[in-house]
Amino acid sequence: MYLAIEIGGTKLQLAVGDAAGSPLEVVERRDVDPAQGAEGIRNQIAQVGPELIRDYDVAAVGIGFGGPVDAQQGRIIKSFQIDGWDGFVITDWAEQVMQRPAVLGNDSDLAGLGEARYGAGRGHRIVFYSNVGSGIGGALVTDGQLYTGGVGGAAEIGHLRPGIASDSDQQTVESISSGWGMTRLAQARLENQLPQDHASIEDVLARCDGKTENLTSKILAAAMIDGNALATDVFREGIRTYGWALAQAITLLDPNVVVIGGGVPLIGETWYLEPLRKEVARYVFAPRIGTYKITPAALAEEVVLYGALALASSISQATPGES
């Protein structure tokens, strides 16, 4: 058995499983208090982890972290949400606390690995995974193995620059197509108060109590479904830009399947995935059409945990410190 840990900016999950795709034996969830910083999260892990290891005879620990990591060194590079993680070698700490070998991966990478091994990508040789939420991540899995690139930063589709005019590092696919990006674009439209947007602006403002800072991608999606023109335009731009990015990935990588996860695509086939497939087809290399499928993720909020189990199963099970 293996212990999987997912560390995010708002949630902490620990689970035990056999890394064979079976249902997880147990899942422990904890809320994260940002005021407690990284130390507060480590304390939560130290309270729960050793008990799970003892009760389930765990052989190794896999950790998925919501931010850039140096997987080879087991080091967190940076957290954009919680203070106290930057530069922290979490695998050394985990091995000391839990007396088991530990391995680290970025959460998007592990989500891709989980979907490729046990979810919507199962049975396919080349799987490209991408999640759309507050940000946009990606992962490439070939023959069941995660491809991380030369320095561990492969498949960062959200940081592609959409076109040669995007010469600033602030002009990315993520800045246009993520939940956060679309919200920012809509807020700008609300603040500019263009005359042709009047009815749409009034509708959106009513949905967020008259305060643009209350606007979220969920509110925006609900407005789009109800026919709001401003929300529809923002989503259309976000989906089109993301479709362009996926088309570049498909053209370069030739995947058998593209798995789409994250919170934003949960608005469904009609409002997100069908338009996305059309935009991909608009931009993809013509000979690739018909060679891939685009499908929703299958493992829901446990996807990173499954990837962490798969990662843990691949490391040494000898003694702590030898991973």
C-alpha positions as CSV (number, residue, x, y, z in Angstrom):
1,M,0.0,0.0,0.0
2,Y,1.1,3.6,-0.6
3,L,0.3,7.0,1.0
4,A,-0.8,9.8,-1.3
5,I,-0.7,13.4,-0.2
6,E,-2.2,16.4,-2.1
7,I,-1.2,19.9,-0.8
8,G,-3.1,22.8,-2.2
9,G,-3.7,26.4,-1.3
10,T,-7.1,25.7,0.1
11,K,-7.2,21.9,0.8
12,L,-5.1,19.1,2.1
13,Q,-5.9,15.4,1.2
14,L,-4.3,12.2,2.3
15,A,-5.2,8.8,1.0
16,V,-4.1,5.2,1.1
17,G,-4.3,2.9,-2.0
18,D,-2.7,0.0,-3.8
19,A,-1.6,2.0,-7.0
20,A,-3.5,-0.6,-9.1
21,G,-6.5,1.6,-9.8
22,S,-8.7,0.1,-7.1
23,P,-10.9,2.5,-5.0
24,L,-8.9,4.3,-2.4
25,E,-8.9,2.6,1.0
26,V,-9.4,5.8,3.0
27,V,-9.3,9.6,2.2
28,E,-8.7,12.1,4.9
29,R,-9.5,15.8,4.0
30,R,-8.5,18.9,5.9
31,D,-9.1,22.5,5.4
32,V,-6.1,24.8,5.0
33,D,-5.7,27.9,7.1
34,P,-3.5,30.3,5.1
35,A,-2.7,32.2,8.3
36,Q,-0.9,29.1,9.7
37,G,1.3,28.9,6.7
38,A,3.3,25.9,5.6
39,E,4.0,24.9,9.1
40,G,0.3,24.5,9.8
41,I,0.0,22.1,6.9
42,R,3.0,20.2,7.9
43,N,1.5,19.8,11.4
44,Q,-1.7,18.4,9.9
45,I,0.2,15.9,7.8
46,A,2.3,14.9,10.8
47,Q,-0.9,14.2,12.8
48,V,-2.6,12.1,10.1
49,G,0.2,10.5,8.0
50,P,2.0,8.3,10.6
51,E,-1.3,6.8,11.7
52,L,-2.3,5.9,8.2
53,I,1.2,4.4,7.6
54,R,0.9,2.3,10.7
55,D,-2.7,1.2,10.1
56,Y,-2.3,0.2,6.4
57,D,1.4,-1.0,6.2
58,V,2.4,1.8,3.8
59,A,5.6,1.2,1.8
60,A,6.2,4.7,0.3
61,V,4.7,8.2,0.1
62,G,3.8,10.2,-3.0
63,I,3.2,14.0,-2.6
64,G,1.4,16.2,-5.1
65,F,2.0,20.0,-4.6
66,G,0.0,22.9,-6.0
67,G,2.9,24.9,-7.4
68,P,6.3,24.6,-9.2
69,V,8.6,21.9,-7.8
70,D,12.0,20.5,-8.4
71,A,10.9,16.8,-8.4
72,Q,14.4,15.4,-8.7
73,Q,15.5,17.2,-5.5
74,G,12.2,16.8,-3.7
75,R,12.1,20.5,-3.3
76,I,9.2,23.0,-3.5
77,I,10.2,25.9,-5.6
78,K,7.4,28.3,-4.7
79,S,3.9,28.5,-3.4
80,F,1.7,31.3,-4.8
81,Q,-0.8,30.9,-2.0
82,I,0.8,29.8,1.3
83,D,3.8,31.3,2.9
84,G,6.7,29.1,4.2
85,W,7.0,26.6,1.3
86,D,9.5,28.3,-0.9
87,G,12.7,26.2,-1.2
88,F,11.5,23.6,1.2
89,V,12.8,20.0,0.6
90,I,9.6,18.2,1.5
91,T,10.7,14.7,0.7
92,D,13.5,14.9,3.4
93,W,10.9,16.2,5.9
94,A,8.4,13.5,5.0
95,E,10.9,10.7,5.3
96,Q,11.9,11.9,8.7
97,V,8.3,12.2,9.9
98,M,6.9,9.1,8.3
99,Q,10.0,6.8,8.1
100,R,9.2,5.9,4.5
101,P,10.7,6.9,1.2
102,A,8.9,9.9,-0.3
103,V,8.7,11.4,-3.8
104,L,7.3,14.7,-5.0
105,G,5.5,15.9,-8.1
106,N,3.6,19.0,-9.3
107,D,-0.2,18.5,-8.9
108,S,-1.0,19.0,-12.6
109,D,1.7,16.4,-13.5
110,L,0.3,13.9,-11.0
111,A,-3.3,14.6,-12.2
112,G,-2.2,13.7,-15.7
113,L,-0.5,10.6,-14.5
114,G,-3.6,9.6,-12.5
115,E,-5.9,10.0,-15.5
116,A,-3.5,8.2,-17.8
117,R,-3.1,5.2,-15.5
118,Y,-6.5,4.9,-13.9
119,G,-8.9,7.4,-15.5
120,A,-10.0,8.8,-18.9
121,G,-6.7,8.1,-20.5
122,R,-6.4,4.5,-19.4
123,G,-5.5,2.1,-22.3
124,H,-3.9,4.9,-24.5
125,R,-0.2,5.2,-25.2
126,I,0.1,9.0,-25.4
127,V,-2.1,11.0,-23.1
128,F,-2.0,14.8,-22.8
129,Y,-3.8,16.1,-19.7
130,S,-4.7,19.7,-19.0
131,N,-6.7,21.3,-16.2
132,V,-8.6,24.6,-16.3
133,G,-9.3,26.3,-13.0
134,S,-7.8,29.3,-11.3
135,G,-4.8,28.5,-13.6
136,I,-4.1,26.2,-16.5
137,G,-1.7,23.3,-16.2
138,G,-0.7,20.4,-18.3
139,A,1.0,17.0,-18.3
140,L,2.3,14.5,-20.9
141,V,2.2,10.8,-20.1
142,T,3.7,8.3,-22.6
143,D,3.3,4.5,-22.1
144,G,2.1,5.1,-18.5
145,Q,5.2,7.2,-17.6
146,L,5.2,10.9,-16.8
147,Y,7.3,13.0,-19.1
148,T,8.7,16.0,-17.1
149,G,11.3,17.4,-19.6
150,G,14.9,18.3,-19.1
151,V,14.4,20.3,-15.9
152,G,11.0,19.2,-14.8
153,G,8.9,21.8,-16.5
154,A,7.3,20.1,-19.5
155,A,3.7,20.6,-20.8
156,E,3.2,24.1,-19.3
157,I,0.4,24.8,-21.8
158,G,-1.0,27.7,-19.7
159,H,2.2,29.7,-20.2
160,L,2.2,29.6,-23.9
161,R,2.0,33.0,-25.5
162,P,-1.0,33.1,-27.9
163,G,0.6,34.6,-31.0
164,I,3.7,36.5,-31.9
165,A,2.2,39.8,-30.6
166,S,2.2,38.4,-27.1
167,D,5.7,39.6,-26.2
168,S,5.1,40.1,-22.5
169,D,5.2,37.2,-19.9
170,Q,1.8,38.5,-18.7
171,Q,0.2,37.7,-22.0
172,T,-0.4,34.0,-21.7
173,V,-3.1,31.4,-22.4
174,E,-3.7,31.3,-18.7
175,S,-4.3,35.0,-18.5
176,I,-7.1,34.7,-21.0
177,S,-8.6,31.2,-20.6
178,S,-8.3,30.3,-16.9
179,G,-11.2,30.9,-14.5
180,W,-9.1,33.8,-13.0
181,G,-8.2,35.1,-16.5
182,M,-11.8,35.2,-17.7
183,T,-12.9,36.8,-14.5
184,R,-10.3,39.6,-14.9
185,L,-11.4,40.2,-18.5
186,A,-15.0,40.4,-17.5
187,Q,-14.2,42.8,-14.7
188,A,-12.4,45.1,-17.1
189,R,-15.5,45.1,-19.3
190,L,-17.6,45.9,-16.3
191,E,-15.4,48.8,-15.3
192,N,-15.1,50.2,-18.9
193,Q,-18.9,50.4,-19.1
194,L,-19.2,50.3,-22.9
195,P,-22.6,51.4,-24.1
196,Q,-23.3,48.3,-26.1
197,D,-22.7,46.2,-23.0
198,H,-25.2,48.1,-20.8
199,A,-27.8,45.3,-20.4
200,S,-25.2,42.6,-19.9
201,I,-23.3,44.8,-17.4
202,E,-26.4,45.4,-15.3
203,D,-27.2,41.7,-15.3
204,V,-23.6,40.6,-14.2
205,L,-23.4,43.4,-11.6
206,A,-26.7,42.2,-10.1
207,R,-25.3,38.7,-9.9
208,C,-22.3,39.9,-7.8
209,D,-24.2,42.4,-5.6
210,G,-23.0,45.4,-7.5
211,K,-19.3,44.7,-6.7
212,T,-16.9,43.6,-9.4
213,E,-14.6,42.1,-6.8
214,N,-17.3,39.6,-6.0
215,L,-17.3,38.2,-9.6
216,T,-16.2,34.6,-10.1
217,S,-15.9,32.3,-13.1
218,K,-18.9,30.4,-11.7
219,I,-21.0,33.5,-11.7
220,L,-19.8,34.3,-15.2
221,A,-20.6,30.8,-16.4
222,A,-24.2,31.0,-15.0
223,A,-24.6,34.3,-16.8
224,M,-23.4,32.8,-20.1
225,I,-25.8,29.9,-19.8
226,D,-28.7,32.4,-19.2
227,G,-27.7,34.2,-22.4
228,N,-25.7,37.2,-21.1
229,A,-23.8,38.6,-24.0
230,L,-20.8,39.9,-22.0
231,A,-20.2,36.6,-20.3
232,T,-20.7,34.7,-23.6
233,D,-18.0,36.9,-25.3
234,V,-15.5,36.4,-22.5
235,F,-16.0,32.6,-22.5
236,R,-15.8,32.5,-26.3
237,E,-12.5,34.3,-26.2
238,G,-11.2,32.0,-23.4
239,I,-12.3,28.8,-25.1
240,R,-10.9,29.9,-28.4
241,T,-7.5,30.8,-27.0
242,Y,-7.3,27.5,-25.0
243,G,-8.4,25.6,-28.1
244,W,-5.6,27.2,-30.0
245,A,-3.1,26.1,-27.3
246,L,-4.4,22.6,-27.3
247,A,-4.1,22.4,-31.1
248,Q,-0.4,23.4,-30.8
249,A,0.1,20.6,-28.3
250,I,-1.7,18.0,-30.4
251,T,0.2,19.1,-33.5
252,L,3.6,18.7,-31.7
253,L,2.9,15.7,-29.5
254,D,0.4,13.6,-31.5
255,P,-1.5,12.3,-28.4
256,N,-4.1,9.6,-28.7
257,V,-6.3,11.3,-26.1
258,V,-6.5,14.8,-24.5
259,V,-8.1,14.7,-21.0
260,I,-9.6,17.9,-19.7
261,G,-9.9,18.4,-16.0
262,G,-10.3,21.3,-13.6
263,G,-13.3,23.2,-12.3
264,V,-14.1,25.4,-15.3
265,P,-14.9,22.6,-17.8
266,L,-17.5,21.2,-15.3
267,I,-20.1,23.5,-16.9
268,G,-20.4,20.7,-19.3
269,E,-20.3,19.4,-22.8
270,T,-22.7,21.9,-24.4
271,W,-21.2,25.0,-22.9
272,Y,-17.5,24.1,-22.8
273,L,-16.2,20.8,-24.3
274,E,-18.2,21.0,-27.6
275,P,-17.1,24.6,-28.3
276,L,-13.5,23.6,-27.3
277,R,-13.4,20.7,-29.7
278,K,-14.5,23.0,-32.5
279,E,-11.7,25.5,-31.7
280,V,-9.1,22.8,-31.6
281,A,-10.2,21.6,-35.0
282,R,-9.9,25.2,-36.3
283,Y,-6.2,25.4,-35.4
284,V,-4.8,21.9,-35.4
285,F,-2.5,20.5,-38.1
286,A,-5.0,19.0,-40.6
287,P,-3.6,15.5,-40.8
288,R,-4.1,15.2,-37.0
289,I,-7.9,15.6,-37.3
290,G,-9.6,12.3,-36.4
291,T,-6.5,10.9,-34.7
292,Y,-7.2,12.1,-31.2
293,K,-10.2,12.5,-28.9
294,I,-10.9,15.2,-26.3
295,T,-12.6,13.8,-23.2
296,P,-13.4,15.0,-19.7
297,A,-11.4,13.8,-16.7
298,A,-12.8,10.9,-14.8
299,L,-11.3,10.9,-11.3
300,A,-12.8,14.1,-10.0
301,E,-11.2,15.6,-6.8
302,E,-9.2,12.4,-6.1
303,V,-7.2,12.7,-9.4
304,V,-4.0,14.0,-7.8
305,L,-4.1,11.4,-5.1
306,Y,-4.2,8.6,-7.8
307,G,-1.2,10.2,-9.5
308,A,0.6,10.4,-6.2
309,L,0.0,6.7,-5.6
310,A,1.3,5.8,-9.0
311,L,4.4,8.0,-8.3
312,A,5.0,6.4,-4.9
313,S,4.8,2.9,-6.4
314,S,7.7,3.7,-8.7
315,I,10.3,4.6,-6.1
316,S,12.6,2.5,-3.9
317,Q,10.8,0.7,-1.1
318,A,14.0,-0.1,0.8
319,T,14.8,2.4,3.6
320,P,14.1,6.0,4.2
321,G,16.5,8.3,2.4
322,E,17.1,6.0,-0.5
323,S,14.3,7.4,-2.8
